[in-house]
Amino acid sequence: MTEITQLIATIKLRLKAAGMTYRDVAQALGLSEPSVKRLLAGGRLTVERLAQFCDLLGLTMAELLQEAEFSAPRLHKLTREQEAQLVSDEKLLLVAVCALNHWSLEDMVTAYRLSKTECIKNLLVLDRMGLMHLKPGDRIRLLVARDFDWLPDGPIRQFFLQQGLPDFMDSGFDGSDETMHFAHGMLTKSAYAQLRVELDRMRSKLAALHNESAAAPLTEKRGTALLLAMRVWEPDAFSALKRR
């Protein structure tokens, strides 16, 4: 799906949500109903006409473009080869994470010891991998979902277990911006399934809040990690006391 196609799809969704028909749009824009249909079918929107649609929907141009970007179809799972390539190069992984967090190339160069050339080189690698498109003006169009699923026992999960998790857990979790909770209960299979759904909702909530924060300046945001884990488990010390 091209960017203009996605933009028109977003306009149509917004019109439907507002309960507006093509006739309503035609009257508001001073056009005939067939003309509106052609505009939203042929993808020949001028900047002026796009601005009119934004006014009609009560959006700024930037808000409409951002909504179209976030609603574009994305990859929700990578191949094993893509995962392996990501974790094989420290700088490639860094640039990928920054891109997923909607950092600009300038943000990356300012925050990390990376040259502009290094960033572009790695962004082009990500482009060839099919994870994003590097557009004119060094703009980044993501093709992978922000909260894509790791492959079970895949390269990313193994990388996280070996390097990410020990680093993440190296804290007392007693700071003003840290928290850790642990809970245990005896659940039926049905209750366990319900709890898993709630964990998925929490993960989706983090992704939604991330998108809501995307327009804020980088100086007003902080990288925030949420670890969600659940397993049928009994401490080894308890298992050792069980009657055989």
Secondary structure, DSSP 8 states (H G I E B T S, - for coil): --HHHHHHHHHHHHHHHTT--HHHHHHHHT--HHHHHHHHHH----HHHHHHHHHHHT--HHHHHHHHHHHS--EEE--HHHHHHHHT-HHHHHHHHHHHTT--HHHHHHHSS--HHHHHHHHHHHHHTTSEEEEGGGEEEE-EEEEEE--TT-HHHHHIIIIIHHHHH-S-S-STT-----------HHHHHHHHHHHHHHHHHHHHHHHHTTTS-GGG---------------HHHHTTS--
